[in-house]
């Protein structure tokens, strides 16, 4: 993510412990399954939210295939953050 998006902000919060009791997680031995990720990057300029999320999912394809069950994404440009 760092290399591809050159983010000014990259925050990754592991929330797996909040979901360990869910039925879908029974028998799962991977302790890292749920993440909340905030990315601020000018590489998102001109892209819709769906395009941004697809880009991030593409970058994390290997991780998604190997145990990540859910991502919560916040994808913004610097300009969008400054306007907020």
C-alpha positions, 0 to 999 in steps of 0.5 A: 500500500505504501509503495503503490499509494504513497499515503500521507496517512495510513492507519491500520487497526486490527479489530479481529478480537471484536469478531472472534466470537462470530460463527464465521470465525469458528475454527479459524486459527488466524488471529488477524481477520478484521481490519479498519484501514484509513488511507489518505492519498492523492492517488485517489483523486478523480476516483469514485469510492468504489474505484478506490476500494477496488484498488486497495482490495487489489493491493491486498489480494494475497492477504485477502486470500490468506485469512483476512475476512473483512476490511473497513476502508476509509479512502480520502485525498488530502484535499477531502480531509482538509475540506472536512 
